[in-house]
Amino acid sequence: MISEGESGAFKLSFDKGTLVLSASGAAAPAGLLAPAKWQWDGRIGAFRCAAMHYAQESAELRRRLGESFADLVPKPWKVNWPRLDMPDLRADQKEALEAWFESGSRGQIVMPTGTGKTEVALAAMTASDDAVLVVAPVRDLMYQWHRRIMLRTGFEAGVLGDSIYDVRPVTVTTYDSAYIHMADIGARFGLIVFDEEHHLPGRCLREAAMLSTAPKRLGLTATPERADGLHEDLEWLVGPVVFNMPLPRAAGRTIADYDVVRIPVALKPDEQARYDEAAGEIRDYMREKNKGGVRYTMKDLCADTGADPEARKVQKYYRIKQDIEDRAEEKLRVLEDLFKLHAPDRIIVFAGSNNMAMDVSRRFLVPAILDHSRRKERTAVLDGFSSGSFPVLVANQVLDEGVDVPSAKVAVVIGGQASTRQAKQRLGRILRKSGRSRAVLYEVVCEGTGEVEKSRHRRRSDAYGRTIHHRL
């Protein structure tokens, strides 16, 4: 324990994603360590805190202890950029970058999809020689970053993920891999870029930030909000929001102008009958469970399925109900009409399930990208879509975030979640500016089903503020 005694050095070291402060008979000033950050580790007789506090705590310890303090934490690697071939930033991108610098190179930049967040991040990365770790949510985005870094700087970045362990002064990785390996590599980087940062506050993934000593942190997203409210933790994990551009401000200027068209459809009589039966079974069960003022939710239902056969039966009805919404026959008829209406255009179809994505793929003989599609297959499909070989591309949730989908100005949403974040992300896939062409997103919704409420919730987003209602 740090206590009064013979003179000696206070030593700060990095150990498995934490800072360790040990002492040998030194007299510690009163109130040296903040109790909210530091905890006593009796196993080694020293104090520990998360590595993310390194910059602040090391500076304070040096100020308070002077020559009796020894900082043994490894210094981050340095980068020698082979070349810089960076595009000129637009005024709003410069504003975002300057705001991040003014905040001490620590904070979040919130900009709509298609407005060039990646270019802002590359400018921030190449402004110094600090080693950089780029964290992306999925492998496709990780490799997309790898290609972009090579294109703009000539640097062959390392890859950490997808069964590859190649850590270099500039490395790209996924949130899963970063959280797994940060205890070992957390002291090697001076800057961490969190792409699609709304993934970071997850209960485990947040360790990708907590176990790193990097003083510089940049969070990028178009949609920081999370349904669980954990996005509020981004301020201490990454830094404050330093720049926030609402989507309407960018529409028609830095991204394409657009329309959102809502098309209601009806279930077939047999679909409606099965839907009503499933909904009734769920409603009766939930009403019984909620008797006596007890609040019983779908979350409770899922928890009970392991021990209660009746709960499993009701969960089955819930899946039947959801499947009918996702795969309504009338949605396929509307899709056919939209394909005819936009015959010259390339179209992305967003399905609510893998089953519906495959229904569309088989019905119209168009390629589908699913969450389990292999990288080679995804690349081939995206390349074919970009070249025009495939006029239509169907996906479940694979294309919701980040992945560049060039040349698309039409999207059709035939299923999905109620989240405004998913709504913005899907809209963002067609908003990259190309001349004066106007983008359009169609939202096909089954009337008289739970999709109606999901649609209403999505339209609370500023991105859906100009929705047009239309019937085909």
C-alpha positions as CSV (number, residue, x, y, z in Angstrom):
1,M,0.0,0.0,0.0
2,I,1.2,3.6,-0.7
3,S,2.1,4.9,2.7
4,E,4.6,7.0,4.6
5,G,8.1,5.4,5.0
6,E,11.5,5.5,3.5
7,S,11.9,7.5,0.3
8,G,11.4,5.7,-2.9
9,A,9.9,6.1,-6.4
10,F,6.2,5.9,-7.4
11,K,6.0,3.8,-10.6
12,L,3.2,3.9,-13.1
13,S,3.0,1.0,-15.5
14,F,0.6,-0.6,-18.1
15,D,-0.7,-4.0,-17.3
16,K,-3.5,-5.8,-19.2
17,G,-5.4,-2.7,-20.1
18,T,-5.0,-1.0,-16.7
19,L,-2.6,1.4,-15.1
20,V,-0.8,0.2,-12.0
21,L,0.7,2.6,-9.5
22,S,3.1,1.0,-7.1
23,A,5.4,2.5,-4.5
24,S,8.4,1.5,-2.4
25,G,8.1,3.2,1.0
26,A,7.2,6.6,-0.4
27,A,5.1,9.3,1.3
28,A,2.0,9.9,-0.9
29,P,0.4,13.4,-0.7
30,A,-3.1,13.4,0.8
31,G,-5.8,12.8,-1.8
32,L,-3.3,11.7,-4.4
33,L,-5.6,9.3,-6.1
34,A,-9.3,9.8,-7.1
35,P,-11.3,7.0,-5.5
36,A,-13.7,7.0,-8.4
37,K,-10.9,5.9,-10.7
38,W,-8.4,4.0,-8.7
39,Q,-8.9,0.7,-6.7
40,W,-6.6,-1.1,-4.5
41,D,-5.4,-4.5,-5.8
42,G,-4.3,-6.6,-2.8
43,R,-2.9,-9.3,-5.0
44,I,0.0,-7.1,-6.1
45,G,0.0,-4.5,-3.4
46,A,-0.7,-1.5,-5.7
47,F,-3.5,0.7,-7.1
48,R,-5.1,0.1,-10.5
49,C,-7.3,2.2,-12.8
50,A,-8.5,1.9,-16.4
51,A,-5.9,2.7,-19.0
52,M,-8.2,5.3,-20.6
53,H,-7.3,7.7,-17.8
54,Y,-3.6,7.7,-18.6
55,A,-3.1,11.2,-20.0
56,Q,-4.9,12.9,-17.1
57,E,-3.6,10.8,-14.3
58,S,0.0,10.7,-15.4
59,A,0.1,14.4,-15.7
60,E,-1.4,14.9,-12.3
61,L,0.9,12.3,-10.7
62,R,4.0,14.0,-12.3
63,R,2.7,17.4,-11.0
64,R,2.1,16.2,-7.5
65,L,5.1,13.8,-7.1
66,G,7.8,15.5,-9.2
67,E,11.1,13.5,-9.4
68,S,9.8,10.7,-7.2
69,F,7.4,9.7,-10.0
70,A,8.5,7.3,-12.8
71,D,6.3,6.8,-15.8
72,L,7.0,3.3,-17.2
73,V,4.0,3.2,-19.5
74,P,5.2,2.4,-23.0
75,K,5.0,5.4,-25.4
76,P,2.7,4.9,-28.5
77,W,4.3,4.0,-31.7
78,K,4.9,6.6,-34.4
79,V,3.9,6.6,-38.0
80,N,5.9,7.6,-41.0
81,W,3.3,8.4,-43.7
82,P,4.7,7.4,-47.1
83,R,2.7,10.1,-48.9
84,L,-0.5,12.2,-48.5
85,D,-3.0,12.4,-51.3
86,M,-5.8,14.1,-49.4
87,P,-8.8,15.8,-51.1
88,D,-9.6,19.4,-50.1
89,L,-12.1,19.4,-47.3
90,R,-15.4,21.2,-47.7
91,A,-16.3,24.0,-45.3
92,D,-18.4,21.8,-43.0
93,Q,-15.7,19.1,-42.9
94,K,-13.1,21.8,-42.0
95,E,-15.4,23.0,-39.3
96,A,-15.8,19.5,-37.9
97,L,-12.0,18.9,-37.9
98,E,-11.2,22.2,-36.3
99,A,-13.8,21.6,-33.6
100,W,-12.1,18.3,-32.8
101,F,-8.7,19.9,-32.6
102,E,-10.0,22.7,-30.4
103,S,-11.5,20.0,-28.0
104,G,-8.0,18.6,-27.4
105,S,-8.2,16.0,-30.2
106,R,-10.9,14.2,-28.3
107,G,-14.6,14.1,-29.2
108,Q,-17.4,13.0,-31.4
109,I,-18.3,14.1,-34.9
110,V,-21.9,13.5,-35.9
111,M,-22.6,13.9,-39.7
112,P,-25.1,12.3,-42.0
113,T,-24.1,9.3,-44.1
114,G,-22.5,10.4,-47.3
115,T,-21.1,13.7,-46.0
116,G,-17.5,12.5,-45.8
117,K,-16.8,11.6,-42.2
118,T,-14.1,9.2,-43.4
119,E,-12.2,12.1,-45.1
120,V,-12.4,14.1,-41.9
121,A,-11.0,11.2,-39.9
122,L,-8.1,10.7,-42.4
123,A,-7.2,14.4,-42.1
124,A,-7.2,14.0,-38.3
125,M,-5.0,10.8,-38.5
126,T,-2.4,12.3,-40.9
127,A,-2.1,15.6,-39.0
128,S,0.5,14.0,-36.7
129,D,2.8,11.0,-36.5
130,D,0.8,9.3,-33.7
131,A,0.0,5.6,-34.3
132,V,-3.6,5.1,-35.2
133,L,-6.1,2.3,-34.5
134,V,-9.3,2.4,-36.5
135,V,-12.2,0.4,-35.0
136,A,-15.2,-0.5,-37.3
137,P,-18.3,-2.6,-36.5
138,V,-18.0,-5.2,-39.2
139,R,-15.3,-6.9,-41.3
140,D,-16.5,-5.3,-44.6
141,L,-16.0,-1.8,-43.1
142,M,-12.7,-2.8,-41.6
143,Y,-11.4,-3.7,-45.1
144,Q,-13.0,-0.6,-46.6
145,W,-10.9,1.5,-44.1
146,H,-7.8,-0.5,-45.1
147,R,-8.3,0.3,-48.8
148,R,-9.0,4.0,-48.1
149,I,-5.9,4.4,-45.9
150,M,-3.8,2.8,-48.7
151,L,-5.4,5.0,-51.3
152,R,-4.8,8.3,-49.4
153,T,-1.5,7.7,-47.7
154,G,0.2,4.7,-49.3
155,F,0.4,3.0,-45.9
156,E,-0.3,-0.7,-45.7
157,A,-2.3,-0.8,-42.5
158,G,-2.2,-3.8,-40.3
159,V,-5.4,-5.9,-39.8
160,L,-6.6,-7.2,-36.5
161,G,-9.6,-9.5,-37.0
162,D,-11.1,-12.0,-39.5
163,S,-8.5,-14.6,-38.2
164,I,-5.7,-12.1,-38.9
165,Y,-3.3,-10.7,-36.2
166,D,-1.1,-8.1,-37.9
167,V,-0.7,-5.1,-35.6
168,R,1.2,-2.1,-37.1
169,P,1.5,1.6,-36.3
170,V,-1.7,2.0,-38.4
171,T,-4.1,-0.8,-37.8
172,V,-7.7,-1.5,-38.7
173,T,-9.9,-3.8,-36.6
174,T,-13.5,-4.6,-35.5
175,Y,-15.1,-3.8,-32.2
176,D,-15.1,-7.4,-31.3
177,S,-11.4,-7.9,-32.0
178,A,-10.5,-4.6,-30.3
179,Y,-12.3,-5.5,-27.1
180,I,-10.6,-9.0,-27.1
181,H,-7.0,-7.7,-27.8
182,M,-6.9,-4.2,-26.2
183,A,-5.5,-5.6,-23.0
184,D,-2.3,-6.4,-25.0
185,I,-2.1,-3.6,-27.5
186,G,-3.7,-0.8,-25.5
187,A,-0.5,1.3,-25.1
188,R,0.7,1.2,-28.7
189,F,-1.6,3.8,-30.2
190,G,-1.9,7.6,-29.7
191,L,-5.2,7.9,-31.5
192,I,-8.2,5.7,-31.8
193,V,-10.9,6.3,-34.4
194,F,-14.3,4.7,-33.5
195,D,-16.3,4.4,-36.7
196,E,-20.1,4.0,-36.1
197,E,-19.3,4.8,-32.5
198,H,-22.8,4.0,-31.3
199,H,-21.6,0.3,-31.0
200,L,-19.0,1.2,-28.5
201,P,-21.1,1.6,-25.3
202,G,-22.1,-2.1,-25.3
203,R,-21.4,-3.8,-22.0
204,C,-18.3,-5.6,-23.4
205,L,-17.4,-3.5,-26.4
206,R,-16.8,-0.4,-24.3
207,E,-13.6,-2.1,-23.1
208,A,-12.1,-1.2,-26.5
209,A,-12.0,2.4,-25.2
210,M,-11.4,1.7,-21.5
211,L,-8.3,-0.5,-21.9
212,S,-6.4,1.9,-24.2
213,T,-4.1,4.7,-23.1
214,A,-4.7,6.7,-26.3
215,P,-5.2,10.3,-25.4
216,K,-6.6,11.2,-28.8
217,R,-10.0,9.8,-29.6
218,L,-12.4,10.4,-32.5
219,G,-15.9,9.0,-32.7
220,L,-17.8,9.0,-36.0
221,T,-21.5,8.4,-36.5
222,A,-24.6,9.6,-38.3
223,T,-26.8,8.3,-35.5
224,P,-25.3,8.3,-31.9
225,E,-28.6,7.5,-30.1
226,R,-29.2,4.1,-28.7
227,A,-32.5,2.6,-27.5
228,D,-30.9,1.6,-24.1
229,G,-29.7,5.2,-23.5
230,L,-26.0,4.0,-23.2
231,H,-25.0,6.6,-25.9
232,E,-24.6,9.0,-23.0
233,D,-21.5,7.0,-22.0
234,L,-19.8,8.1,-25.2
235,E,-18.9,11.4,-23.6
236,W,-16.5,9.8,-21.1
237,L,-15.4,7.0,-23.4
238,V,-14.6,9.2,-26.4
239,G,-15.3,12.8,-25.6
240,P,-18.0,15.3,-26.1
241,V,-19.9,15.9,-29.3
242,V,-17.8,18.6,-31.0
243,F,-19.7,18.8,-34.3
244,N,-23.2,17.9,-35.1
245,M,-24.7,18.3,-38.6
246,P,-28.5,17.5,-38.9
247,L,-29.5,15.7,-42.1
248,P,-31.8,18.5,-43.4
249,R,-28.9,20.9,-43.4
250,A,-26.9,18.6,-45.7
251,A,-29.7,17.6,-48.1
252,G,-29.3,19.1,-51.5
253,R,-25.9,20.5,-50.7
254,T,-23.3,17.9,-49.6
255,I,-25.7,15.0,-50.1
256,A,-28.4,14.4,-52.6
257,D,-31.8,15.8,-52.1
258,Y,-34.4,13.2,-51.5
259,D,-38.0,12.1,-50.9
260,V,-39.4,9.5,-48.6
261,V,-42.6,7.8,-49.9
262,R,-44.7,5.6,-47.6
263,I,-46.8,2.9,-49.4
264,P,-49.4,1.1,-47.3
265,V,-50.4,-2.5,-48.3
266,A,-52.9,-4.9,-46.9
267,L,-52.5,-8.5,-45.9
268,K,-54.2,-11.2,-48.0
269,P,-57.4,-12.7,-46.2
270,D,-55.5,-15.9,-45.3
271,E,-52.5,-13.9,-44.0
272,Q,-54.8,-11.6,-42.0
273,A,-56.6,-14.6,-40.4
274,R,-53.3,-16.2,-39.3
275,Y,-52.0,-12.8,-38.1
276,D,-55.1,-12.1,-36.1
277,E,-55.0,-15.6,-34.5
278,A,-51.3,-15.2,-33.5
279,A,-51.9,-11.6,-32.2
280,G,-54.9,-12.8,-30.2
281,E,-52.9,-15.6,-28.5
282,I,-50.2,-13.2,-27.6
283,R,-52.6,-10.6,-26.3
284,D,-54.5,-13.1,-24.1
285,Y,-51.3,-14.4,-22.6
286,M,-49.9,-11.0,-21.8
287,R,-53.2,-9.8,-20.4
288,E,-53.3,-12.8,-18.0
289,K,-49.7,-12.2,-17.0
290,N,-50.3,-8.5,-16.3
291,K,-53.2,-9.1,-13.9
292,G,-52.9,-7.5,-10.5
293,G,-50.8,-4.5,-11.7
294,V,-47.8,-6.7,-12.5
295,R,-45.9,-5.4,-15.6
296,Y,-44.9,-8.3,-17.8
297,T,-43.0,-7.5,-20.9
298,M,-41.8,-9.3,-24.0
299,K,-38.4,-9.4,-22.3
300,D,-39.9,-11.3,-19.5
301,L,-41.6,-13.7,-21.9
302,C,-38.2,-14.5,-23.5
303,A,-36.7,-15.1,-20.1
304,D,-39.5,-17.6,-19.2
305,T,-39.3,-19.7,-22.4
306,G,-36.6,-21.9,-20.9
307,A,-38.9,-23.2,-18.1
308,D,-42.5,-22.5,-19.2
309,P,-44.0,-24.4,-22.2
310,E,-46.8,-21.9,-22.5
311,A,-44.2,-19.1,-22.8
312,R,-42.5,-21.0,-25.6
313,K,-45.9,-21.5,-27.4
314,V,-46.6,-17.7,-27.2
315,Q,-43.1,-16.9,-28.4
316,K,-43.8,-19.1,-31.4
317,Y,-46.9,-17.1,-32.2
318,Y,-44.8,-13.9,-32.0
319,R,-42.5,-15.3,-34.6
320,I,-45.4,-16.3,-36.8
321,K,-46.8,-12.8,-36.5
322,Q,-43.5,-11.2,-37.4
323,D,-42.9,-13.6,-40.3
324,I,-46.3,-12.6,-41.8
325,E,-45.4,-8.9,-41.5
326,D,-42.0,-9.5,-43.1
327,R,-43.1,-11.7,-46.0
328,A,-46.6,-10.3,-46.9
329,E,-47.4,-11.3,-50.5
330,E,-48.6,-7.8,-51.4
331,K,-45.1,-6.4,-50.7
332,L,-43.8,-8.5,-53.6
333,R,-46.5,-7.0,-55.9
334,V,-45.5,-3.5,-54.9
335,L,-41.8,-4.3,-55.4
336,E,-42.6,-5.5,-59.0
337,D,-44.3,-2.2,-59.7
338,L,-41.4,-0.2,-58.3
339,F,-38.9,-2.2,-60.3
340,K,-40.9,-1.3,-63.5
341,L,-41.2,2.3,-62.4
342,H,-37.4,2.6,-61.8
343,A,-36.2,0.2,-64.6
344,P,-33.2,2.3,-65.6
345,D,-32.1,2.8,-62.0
346,R,-30.1,0.7,-59.6
347,I,-32.2,-0.2,-56.5
348,I,-31.4,-1.5,-53.0
349,V,-34.1,-3.5,-51.3
350,F,-33.9,-3.7,-47.5
351,A,-35.8,-6.7,-46.1
352,G,-36.7,-7.3,-42.5
353,S,-35.5,-10.9,-42.4
354,N,-33.2,-13.3,-44.3
355,N,-36.3,-15.3,-45.3
356,M,-37.9,-12.2,-47.0
357,A,-34.6,-11.3,-48.6
358,M,-34.4,-14.8,-50.2
359,D,-38.1,-14.6,-51.2
360,V,-37.3,-11.4,-53.2
361,S,-34.1,-12.9,-54.6
362,R,-35.9,-16.0,-55.9
363,R,-38.9,-14.2,-57.1
364,F,-37.0,-11.6,-59.2
365,L,-33.7,-13.4,-59.8
366,V,-31.6,-10.7,-58.1
367,P,-28.6,-11.2,-55.8
368,A,-29.0,-11.0,-52.0
369,I,-26.4,-10.2,-49.3
370,L,-27.2,-11.7,-45.9
371,D,-25.4,-11.5,-42.6
372,H,-23.8,-14.9,-43.2
373,S,-22.6,-14.1,-46.7
374,R,-18.9,-14.6,-47.2
375,R,-16.6,-11.7,-47.9
376,K,-15.8,-12.9,-51.5
377,E,-19.5,-13.2,-52.3
378,R,-20.3,-9.8,-50.9
379,T,-17.5,-8.2,-52.8
380,A,-18.6,-9.8,-56.1
381,V,-22.2,-8.7,-55.6
382,L,-21.3,-5.1,-54.7
383,D,-18.9,-4.9,-57.6
384,G,-21.6,-6.2,-60.0
385,F,-24.1,-3.7,-58.6
386,S,-21.6,-0.9,-59.0
387,S,-20.9,-1.8,-62.6
388,G,-24.6,-2.2,-63.4
389,S,-24.5,-5.9,-64.0
390,F,-27.0,-6.3,-61.2
391,P,-29.7,-3.6,-61.3
392,V,-31.1,-4.7,-58.0
393,L,-29.5,-5.6,-54.7
394,V,-31.4,-7.2,-51.7
395,A,-30.1,-7.2,-48.1
396,N,-31.3,-7.8,-44.6
397,Q,-29.2,-5.6,-42.2
398,V,-25.8,-6.1,-43.8
399,L,-25.8,-2.7,-45.6
400,D,-27.4,-0.7,-42.8
401,E,-24.1,0.8,-41.7
402,G,-21.1,2.3,-43.3
403,V,-20.4,0.1,-46.3
404,D,-20.2,2.2,-49.5
405,V,-22.9,1.3,-52.0
406,P,-22.1,3.4,-55.1
407,S,-24.5,4.5,-57.8
408,A,-27.7,3.8,-55.9
409,K,-30.4,6.5,-55.8
410,V,-33.5,4.3,-55.1
411,A,-34.1,2.2,-52.0
412,V,-37.2,0.2,-50.9
413,V,-37.7,-0.7,-47.3
414,I,-40.0,-3.7,-46.9
415,G,-39.2,-4.5,-43.3
416,G,-37.0,-3.6,-40.4
417,Q,-36.8,-2.3,-36.9
418,A,-38.5,0.6,-35.3
419,S,-35.3,2.5,-34.6
420,T,-34.7,5.9,-36.1
421,R,-31.0,5.0,-36.3
422,Q,-31.7,2.1,-38.8
423,A,-34.0,4.4,-40.7
424,K,-31.3,7.1,-41.1
425,Q,-28.6,4.5,-42.0
426,R,-30.7,2.9,-44.7
427,L,-31.6,6.3,-46.2
428,G,-28.0,7.2,-46.1
429,R,-27.1,4.4,-48.5
430,I,-28.7,6.4,-51.4
431,L,-27.7,9.9,-50.5
432,R,-24.2,10.2,-51.9
433,K,-24.4,13.2,-54.2
434,S,-24.2,12.5,-58.0
435,G,-24.9,15.6,-60.1
436,R,-28.4,16.8,-59.6
437,S,-30.1,13.4,-59.3
438,R,-32.7,13.2,-56.6
439,A,-32.9,10.1,-54.3
440,V,-36.1,8.4,-53.2
441,L,-36.7,5.9,-50.4
442,Y,-39.9,3.9,-50.5
443,E,-41.2,2.5,-47.2
444,V,-43.7,-0.4,-47.8
445,V,-45.8,-1.0,-44.6
446,C,-48.5,-3.6,-43.9
447,E,-51.7,-1.8,-42.6
448,G,-53.3,-3.3,-39.5
449,T,-50.0,-4.8,-38.2
450,G,-47.2,-3.9,-35.8
451,E,-45.3,-2.4,-38.8
452,V,-47.5,0.6,-38.6
453,E,-46.2,1.6,-35.2
454,K,-42.6,0.8,-36.3
455,S,-43.1,3.2,-39.2
456,R,-44.5,5.9,-37.0
457,H,-41.5,5.6,-34.7
458,R,-39.0,5.8,-37.7
459,R,-40.8,8.9,-38.9
460,R,-39.9,10.7,-35.7
461,S,-36.5,11.1,-37.2
462,D,-35.7,14.4,-38.8
463,A,-34.7,12.4,-41.9
464,Y,-38.3,11.3,-42.4
465,G,-39.9,14.7,-41.8
466,R,-41.1,15.1,-45.4
467,T,-42.7,11.6,-45.9
468,I,-45.1,11.4,-48.8
469,H,-48.0,8.9,-48.5
470,H,-48.9,7.0,-51.6
471,R,-50.7,3.9,-52.8
472,L,-49.8,1.7,-55.7
